[in-house]
Amino acid sequence: MVDKDLLSIQEARTLVRAARVAQEKFAELDQARVDAVVEAVAKATAAHAEELGQLAHEETGYGKTQDKKVKNLLASERVAEVIRDMKTIGILNDDKEQKIVEVAVPVGVIAGIVPSTNPTSTTIYKTLISLKSGNAVVFTPHPSAKKCIGRTVEIIRGALKSCGVCEDLISVMSVPTIGGSGELMKIADLILATGGPGMVKAAYSSGTPALGVGAGNVPAFVERSADVKEAVARIFESKTFDNGTICASEQSIVTETVIEAQVRAEVVAQGGYFLEGDDLAKVKAIMERANGSMNPAIVGRDAKYIASLAGISVPANTRLLVSDEKGVGKKFPFSKEKLTGLLGFYVVEDWKEACELCHALLKNCGIGHSLAIHSKNEDVIRQFGLKKPVSRILVNTPSTQGAVGITTSLFPSFTLGCGTVGGSATSDNVTPLNLMNVRRVAYDLGNTPVASAPSSCASSASESCGQGANLDVNAITAMILEQLKKMA
């Protein structure tokens, strides 16, 4: 019998060795040559955006083909556009006045952890930002997305070959197991982890430097000054995008009593179905597994699919299943992350209570990630910006599209840092700048005081004090030690 774990471990070692050789040669190229490689990979993957989106949907069952195509184009064309003029190779800065030269140094071989929810787009994105900073990547795919990730890497390697650089710069494990992934993380130089909490925790526990991102549980606060119709439209646009598979998608609507009726009516008008009674009980029954984690059978599925699975009937125009939730915590499933067509609904008295509720929702799951607010009151927006424990606050924009940089000026990214509060080493939308070290060559500024030793060890105390301005600490210490020796 073949031991898959042993095969996977050996494969990880083989791929990393090959990647190391390729990366050392790649690191000798100048910025222009590296940029040409990045552009070639971006064009190749963009040309296959629809094919890869279809493969990802067919293999995983998650999301929508067209939305996955959009994500693939964001990861290829948009990322390439944003990083095009970024300086990442060789001398970054030569400050003549401060006499400091900054040199970019690649980290080496990166272990790329790829989730099943965004498999092809994450692979493309991590490839481009890694190559841009002079690195190689070995991917370990989620087993349920192995084929589509493998095809993505195949296209990337073809582009590398056409550029005359070694294809081993980018590779993927064909036998992904827990043991093999663990070995990859141990022997790589840096881990770029996107996935479930268990995988991210394993990355940070591996002993290898890691950039990992945790779960999201984005509350969307609709404040009384908001344009309610527009706010609900943006929430629905975000939550239904690829059926909520991006961790920055909204998980709950929080609104104020004074506009509750208006928000409810708009939710229903735009395709929200409020679950009650037996319908709610049946949906709750399929939401989670026994351990309280998300049921993979409903992840990335639309509202009608979930309704059918639960055995309930919903209106033909239903886009999201919504539930009034009364609390936050383990016993309240709609207060957790739901990467699917499900949305919680909360009502509070004012923005201050909303602030506390949003904090509780984030602490329950998703602290450090993102929060959405729909408001025209800049004072309220500023209070949320100052107080909420998140790395991004998305204002009057769809949370999904805003967080990944489609509708905002944030860096286009599929690795969204959660900061130290969320157990992450960064709060950034991860860029090539996160994947390199900076070596600083610092020259003497010419203002170092030159110490002059006393002419005689027998110098009087008054003479010594008179020369104090010309002595540094080491000279004074040496003189005192010499005097103490004579006294001994």
C-alpha positions as a printed Julia matrix, in Angstrom:
488×3 Matrix{Float64}:
   0.0    0.0     0.0
   1.3    3.46   -0.93
   1.68   5.87    2.0
   0.28   9.14    0.64
   1.71  11.16    3.52
   5.24   9.96    2.78
   4.75  10.68   -0.92
   3.46  14.15   -0.11
   6.34  14.91    2.26
   8.89  13.8    -0.33
   7.16  15.81   -3.02
   7.28  18.93   -0.84
  11.03  18.49   -0.33
  11.66  17.9    -4.04
   9.63  20.9    -5.14
  11.26  23.23   -2.61
  14.76  22.13   -3.67
  13.94  22.81   -7.31
  12.29  26.12   -6.44
  15.38  27.2    -4.49
  17.64  26.64   -7.49
  15.24  28.51   -9.78
  14.81  31.4    -7.33
  18.55  31.93   -6.92
  18.86  32.42  -10.69
  15.72  34.58  -10.82
  17.14  36.82   -8.08
  19.99  37.78  -10.44
  17.6   39.47  -12.88
  17.07  43.23  -12.9
  13.76  45.03  -12.35
  12.91  45.3   -16.04
  13.4   41.59  -16.64
  11.35  40.61  -13.58
   8.59  43.0   -14.61
   8.47  41.42  -18.07
   7.97  38.0   -16.48
   5.19  39.32  -14.24
   3.43  40.9   -17.22
   3.63  37.67  -19.21
   2.12  35.64  -16.39
  -0.63  38.22  -15.88
  -1.57  38.16  -19.57
  -1.55  34.37  -19.75
  -3.79  33.92  -16.71
  -6.14  36.74  -17.77
  -6.58  35.03  -21.14
  -7.79  31.91  -19.29
  -9.89  33.75  -16.67
 -13.2   32.29  -17.83
 -11.86  28.75  -18.27
 -10.34  28.78  -14.79
 -13.52  30.2   -13.29
 -15.54  27.41  -14.86
 -13.1   24.76  -13.64
 -13.17  26.14  -10.1
 -16.96  26.17  -10.01
 -17.29  22.68  -11.48
 -14.73  21.12   -9.16
 -15.73  22.76   -5.87
 -19.41  23.47   -6.46
 -18.88  26.88   -4.86
 -19.9   30.28   -6.17
 -20.67  31.4    -9.7
 -18.58  30.93  -12.83
 -18.96  34.53  -14.0
 -17.98  35.96  -10.61
 -14.98  33.65  -10.44
 -13.94  35.0   -13.83
 -14.13  38.53  -12.4
 -11.95  37.46   -9.47
  -9.42  35.9   -11.84
  -9.23  39.14  -13.82
  -8.81  41.14  -10.62
  -5.98  38.83   -9.57
  -4.25  39.05  -12.95
  -4.96  42.28  -14.86
  -5.72  44.56  -11.92
  -2.9   43.33   -9.69
  -0.43  43.63  -12.57
  -1.6   47.18  -13.23
  -1.18  48.28   -9.61
   2.28  46.73   -9.1
   3.62  47.68  -12.57
   5.67  50.68  -11.39
   6.47  49.31   -7.95
  10.21  49.13   -7.19
  10.98  45.71   -5.73
  14.34  44.6    -7.15
  17.83  45.9    -6.38
  18.31  49.39   -4.9
  15.0   50.75   -3.68
  16.24  54.09   -2.41
  19.54  55.96   -2.23
  19.19  58.82    0.24
  22.25  61.02   -0.28
  21.35  63.37    2.55
  20.77  60.72    5.22
  23.44  58.45    3.7
  21.26  55.32    3.67
  20.92  52.93    0.76
  17.95  50.52    0.85
  18.27  47.24   -1.03
  15.43  44.79   -1.77
  16.13  41.21   -0.75
  13.69  38.41   -1.76
  12.6   36.11    1.04
  13.25  33.02   -1.13
  10.77  30.16   -1.44
   7.21  30.86   -0.33
   4.74  28.19    0.73
   1.4   29.2    -0.8
  -1.65  27.87    1.03
  -4.73  28.09   -1.22
  -8.38  27.73   -0.12
 -11.16  26.0    -2.02
 -13.42  29.09   -1.92
 -11.15  31.25   -4.1
  -8.72  28.71   -5.6
  -7.68  30.01   -9.02
  -7.77  33.73   -8.19
  -5.71  33.24   -5.03
  -3.13  31.2    -6.97
  -2.78  33.88   -9.65
  -2.6   36.7    -7.12
   0.01  35.01   -4.92
   2.09  34.13   -7.97
   2.21  37.71   -9.25
   3.07  39.39   -5.94
   5.7   36.71   -5.2
   7.4   36.94   -8.6
   7.33  40.74   -8.45
   9.47  40.64   -5.3
  11.85  38.02   -6.72
  10.49  34.92   -5.01
   9.48  31.37   -5.93
   6.28  29.7    -4.74
   5.32  26.11   -4.01
   1.56  25.81   -3.66
  -0.27  23.31   -1.51
  -3.85  23.2    -2.81
  -7.01  22.41   -0.93
  -7.78  18.78   -1.93
 -11.24  19.72   -3.21
  -9.72  22.26   -5.61
  -6.62  20.36   -6.72
  -7.5   20.16  -10.43
  -8.35  23.83  -11.02
  -5.31  25.0    -9.03
  -3.15  22.54  -10.95
  -4.44  23.91  -14.24
  -3.73  27.47  -13.09
  -0.14  26.57  -12.24
   0.22  24.8   -15.59
  -0.71  28.04  -17.4
   1.69  30.03  -15.21
   4.57  27.64  -15.85
   3.93  27.89  -19.59
   4.26  31.67  -19.36
   7.5   31.34  -17.39
   8.93  29.01  -20.02
   8.05  31.44  -22.79
  10.02  34.11  -20.93
  13.12  31.93  -20.72
  13.07  31.56  -16.95
  12.89  28.32  -15.0
   9.38  26.9   -14.65
  10.24  25.62  -11.16
   9.74  29.15   -9.85
   6.07  28.18   -9.51
   4.95  24.65   -8.7
   2.12  22.84   -6.97
   1.9   19.67   -4.91
   0.05  16.91   -6.71
  -0.4   14.85   -3.53
  -1.6   17.36   -0.93
  -1.9   15.86    2.54
  -1.72  17.33    6.03
   1.73  15.81    6.49
   2.99  17.11    3.15
   1.62  20.59    3.77
   3.23  20.56    7.2
   6.6   19.64    5.7
   6.27  22.35    3.06
   5.61  24.95    5.73
   8.62  23.82    7.75
  11.15  24.01    4.92
   9.92  27.11    3.08
  11.29  30.57    3.9
   7.88  32.2     4.35
   4.29  30.97    4.48
   1.53  32.9     2.74
  -1.56  31.29    4.19
  -5.14  31.86    3.09
  -7.68  29.39    4.4
  -9.58  28.19    7.42
  -8.6   29.01   11.02
  -7.0   25.56   11.45
  -4.66  25.99    8.47
  -3.71  29.54    9.48
  -2.97  28.4    13.03
  -0.81  25.57   11.68
   1.11  28.11    9.58
   1.9   30.26   12.59
   2.84  27.17   14.62
   5.23  25.78   12.01
   8.31  27.69   13.14
   8.55  29.4     9.74
   7.72  33.12    9.38
   4.14  33.39    8.17
   1.57  35.84    6.86
  -1.8   34.3     7.59
  -5.31  35.67    7.51
  -8.21  34.59    9.66
 -11.96  34.33    9.3
 -14.21  37.29    8.59
 -17.55  38.03   10.21
 -18.34  41.4     8.68
 -21.17  43.4    10.27
 -22.81  45.96    7.97
 -24.21  48.9     9.95
 -26.96  50.84    8.19
 -27.07  54.12   10.12
 -30.12  56.39   10.16
 -28.59  58.94    7.76
 -27.89  56.32    5.08
 -29.59  56.04    1.72
 -31.4   52.84    2.69
 -32.21  51.61   -0.81
 -28.62  52.12   -1.95
 -27.19  50.57    1.23
 -29.26  47.4     0.9
 -28.44  47.17   -2.81
 -24.72  47.31   -2.05
 -25.01  44.74    0.73
 -26.86  42.36   -1.6
 -24.42  43.02   -4.44
 -21.58  42.04   -2.12
 -23.18  39.12   -0.31
 -24.37  37.45   -3.52
 -21.03  37.97   -5.33
 -19.71  34.45   -5.92
 -22.32  33.38   -3.35
 -20.49  34.96   -0.44
 -17.28  32.93   -0.7
 -14.99  35.89    0.01
 -14.37  36.3     3.73
 -15.0   40.04    3.48
 -18.66  39.5     2.57
 -21.31  40.83    4.95
 -22.57  38.39    7.58
 -25.09  40.57    9.41
 -27.09  43.75    8.89
 -27.21  45.99   11.95
 -29.67  48.89   11.81
 -31.44  51.38   14.06
 -35.03  51.19   15.33
 -35.89  54.52   13.74
 -35.33  53.14   10.21
 -35.99  49.43   10.93
 -39.26  49.25    8.96
 -37.69  50.95    5.95
 -34.65  48.64    5.98
 -36.82  45.52    6.36
 -39.06  46.56    3.49
 -36.05  47.23    1.27
 -34.45  43.88    2.15
 -37.64  42.1     1.09
 -38.01  44.23   -2.04
 -34.49  43.33   -3.16
 -34.91  39.58   -2.67
 -34.38  38.92    1.01
 -36.58  36.25    2.62
 -36.99  36.51    6.4
 -36.97  33.04    7.94
 -39.48  32.31   10.69
 -40.88  29.34   12.59
 -40.33  25.93   11.0
 -38.51  27.45    8.03
 -35.93  28.98   10.36
 -35.59  25.77   12.37
 -35.0   23.72    9.22
 -32.33  26.08    7.89
 -30.57  26.21   11.25
 -30.52  22.41   11.25
 -28.32  22.33    8.14
 -26.16  25.39    8.83
 -23.53  23.75   11.0
 -21.81  20.49   11.76
 -21.87  18.95   15.22
 -18.73  20.83   16.25
 -20.28  24.2    15.38
 -18.29  24.77   12.19
 -19.89  25.7     8.84
 -21.54  22.87    6.97
 -19.5   22.54    3.74
 -22.65  21.43    1.93
 -24.01  24.99    1.99
 -20.76  26.98    1.55
 -20.78  29.06   -1.63
 -24.38  28.15   -2.44
 -27.24  30.47   -3.31
 -30.37  31.01   -1.23
 -32.6   28.79   -3.35
 -30.18  25.87   -3.12
 -30.06  26.18    0.67
 -33.85  26.41    0.85
 -34.19  23.26   -1.26
 -31.63  21.45    0.9
 -33.54  22.46    4.02
 -36.86  21.44    2.5
 -38.58  24.83    2.57
 -40.33  26.93   -0.09
 -39.25  30.49   -0.84
 -40.41  33.16   -3.34
 -39.01  32.94   -6.86
 -37.06  36.19   -6.5
 -35.24  35.13   -3.32
 -31.54  36.11   -3.31
 -30.7   35.81    0.4
 -32.17  34.02    3.41
 -32.32  36.43    6.35
 -32.97  35.79   10.04
 -33.63  38.1    12.96
 -30.96  37.16   15.47
 -31.37  37.92   19.17
 -27.88  37.25   20.46
 -24.23  36.68   19.72
 -22.27  33.5    20.38
 -22.18  29.75   19.85
 -25.93  29.32   20.33
 -26.74  31.91   17.66
 -25.63  30.54   14.25
 -26.57  33.71   12.35
 -24.05  35.64   14.47
 -21.16  33.69   12.91
 -19.34  33.69    9.56
 -21.56  32.29    6.81
 -19.81  32.05    3.43
 -23.09  31.48    1.64
 -26.51  33.02    0.96
 -27.41  33.56    4.63
 -27.55  36.87    6.49
 -28.25  37.85   10.1
 -30.41  40.87   11.01
 -30.09  42.98   14.17
 -31.9   46.08   15.41
 -30.44  48.57   17.92
 -31.52  51.92   19.36
 -28.67  54.1    18.15
 -25.14  54.13   16.69
 -23.54  53.71   20.1
 -25.4   50.45   20.67
 -24.55  49.45   17.1
 -20.91  50.1    17.9
 -21.05  47.69   20.84
 -22.99  45.04   18.91
 -20.57  45.17   15.98
 -17.71  44.76   18.44
 -19.41  41.69   19.94
 -19.99  40.17   16.5
 -16.34  40.69   15.6
 -15.14  39.17   18.87
 -17.41  36.17   18.27
 -15.64  35.53   14.96
 -13.68  37.74   12.61
 -11.99  40.23   14.91
  -9.36  42.23   13.08
 -10.87  41.66    9.63
 -13.41  44.11    8.21
 -16.54  46.11    8.96
 -18.96  47.91    6.64
 -20.86  51.1     7.43
 -23.5   52.89    5.39
 -23.9   56.46    6.61
 -23.71  60.15    5.67
 -22.71  61.14    9.19
 -18.96  61.66    9.13
 -18.79  61.9    12.93
 -20.29  58.42   13.31
 -18.05  57.04   10.57
 -15.02  58.55   12.3
 -16.03  57.01   15.65
 -16.23  53.59   14.05
 -12.88  54.18   12.39
 -11.28  55.09   15.7
 -12.82  52.38   17.85
 -13.55  49.19   15.92
 -10.96  46.35   16.09
 -10.72  45.77   12.33
  -8.11  46.31    9.64
 -10.53  47.81    7.1
 -13.7   49.81    7.42
 -15.65  49.95    4.16
 -17.79  53.08    3.85
 -20.86  53.19    1.59
 -19.51  50.4    -0.61
 -20.11  46.67   -1.03
 -17.89  45.07    1.61
 -16.6   42.25   -0.59
 -15.69  44.43   -3.54
 -14.4   47.19   -1.28
 -12.11  44.99    0.8
 -10.45  43.3    -2.19
  -9.91  46.58   -3.99
 -12.55  46.52   -6.74
 -14.62  49.52   -5.57
 -12.01  51.19   -3.33
  -8.37  52.23   -3.59
  -7.23  49.38   -1.35
  -4.6   47.1    -2.89
  -6.3   44.34   -4.95
  -5.76  41.31   -2.78
  -7.07  37.9    -1.81
  -4.99  37.8     1.38
  -6.51  40.3     3.79
  -4.49  40.68    6.98
  -6.29  40.88   10.32
  -3.55  42.5    12.4
  -2.27  41.25   15.73
  -5.74  41.53   17.29
  -6.87  38.91   14.79
  -3.78  36.74   15.2
  -2.19  37.91   11.96
   1.32  39.27   11.4
  -0.04  42.09    9.21
  -3.13  44.25    8.86
  -2.39  44.9     5.17
  -3.99  43.79    1.98
  -0.81  41.81    1.28
   1.39  43.21   -1.52
   4.84  42.41   -2.99
   6.3   44.73   -0.36
   5.24  42.26    2.34
   7.23  39.52    0.59
  10.73  40.96    0.72
  13.28  42.09    3.26
  15.03  45.45    3.06
  18.78  45.61    3.63
  19.96  49.05    4.75
  23.48  50.26    4.06
  24.1   53.13    6.48
  27.15  55.45    6.15
  28.74  57.47    8.93
  27.27  60.99    9.0
  30.6   62.61    9.93
  29.42  63.94   13.27
  30.83  61.24   15.56
  32.81  62.84   18.44
  36.48  61.73   18.46
  37.72  60.74   21.93
  41.12  62.04   23.1
  42.84  60.01   25.81
  44.35  61.88   28.81
  48.11  62.64   28.49
  48.82  61.1    31.87
  47.05  58.64   34.1
  48.05  60.9    36.98
  45.92  63.77   35.66
  44.11  65.57   38.4
  40.41  65.37   38.84
  40.07  69.0    37.85
  42.04  68.4    34.65
  39.88  65.38   33.85
  36.73  67.4    34.38
  38.13  70.11   32.16
  38.6   67.61   29.33
  35.17  66.01   29.77
  33.72  67.62   26.71
  36.35  65.88   24.58
  35.99  62.4    26.14
  33.52  59.76   25.25
  32.06  57.25   27.74
  34.52  54.49   26.84
  37.55  56.75   27.4
  36.27  57.88   30.8
  35.56  54.28   31.82
  39.07  53.19   30.79
  40.63  56.0    32.82
  38.64  55.11   35.92
  39.56  51.44   35.63
  43.27  52.37   35.33
  43.08  54.51   38.49
  41.34  51.71   40.37
  44.12  49.27   39.4
  46.75  51.6    40.88
  44.75  51.93   44.07
  44.45  48.15   44.48
